[in-house]
């Protein structure tokens, strides 16, 4: 089979590629699709696997959890010690039958540099996840101490001064992801997040992935969507303040500004980073454009992958990156 699958008896064996990353998004989505297509128990051969970024983690985590929800057994074997230790630390192997690898017992606090794979199924969890991502994003910026006591006059710390606007934007992104994913009959959709700081090149990578209706499903009747294709839906979703919540009157009891995706893309660009958005049969990289995924490759939902240079965060004024339309946020947020 072209997807690396082999069959022995009633159990399928699927070989993972060397890289499960945003930079190999087509191959990453294809192997996850191959796993999801199996109707029986699945054995994952990880012998070739060498590197997984948060994009790969969230897609694989969503895939494993979907199979487990259907009562299918997921077995992972032949994973190397280094890769296995990392994936175990990032909580990918929950509910997975891991063979030939013994997970480490000790777990260090690394909230200043990573956020483990986390499944979000309600809006309270989305807010908490946004806070953890913000802390990991700024955690080792020079002069930032996550344990610093707040200033008596302002109630602020360096961490909250920098982290609060980042948390606000990430909260918008996660809230929108969770709400939009559950339209068009996908009421049980969930969101997966993960984040990781890579010190050698000063890059922080994060990913937000859902298994919902996708951008085309959520924006199908939006007036800005000119052609009903997955690629056009991605491009429409990137426009400032495009949000079916606002335009179609959904969740009017909460703050939902439709600025999350637009602003995180601007933050990534300002921080010398990059982004990738995949939905349905298409993907888009704002820096180099994008296009269709390989023929037959499809992700049911949306995945957003971002990377940025952490050292640049102190120079960014996030308030200036928000879309400048007439309706500003209805909550008091300090952006400076």
KAURCOR-V758840 format. One record per helix or strand of 3 or more residues. SS is the DSSP state (A for helix, B for strand). FROM is the first residue (numbers start at 0). TO is the last residue. If there is no record, write none. Layout:
BEGIN
((SS & FROM & TO) (SS & FROM & TO))
END
This chain:
BEGIN
((B & 4 & 7) (B & 10 & 14) (A & 21 & 35) (B & 41 & 44) (A & 53 & 68) (B & 73 & 76) (A & 80 & 88) (B & 96 & 98) (B & 113 & 119) (A & 122 & 137) (A & 157 & 180) (B & 190 & 197) (A & 198 & 200) (B & 202 & 209) (A & 213 & 218) (A & 229 & 236) (A & 243 & 246) (A & 259 & 269) (B & 273 & 279) (B & 281 & 284) (B & 288 & 291) (B & 298 & 308) (A & 309 & 314) (A & 317 & 320))
END
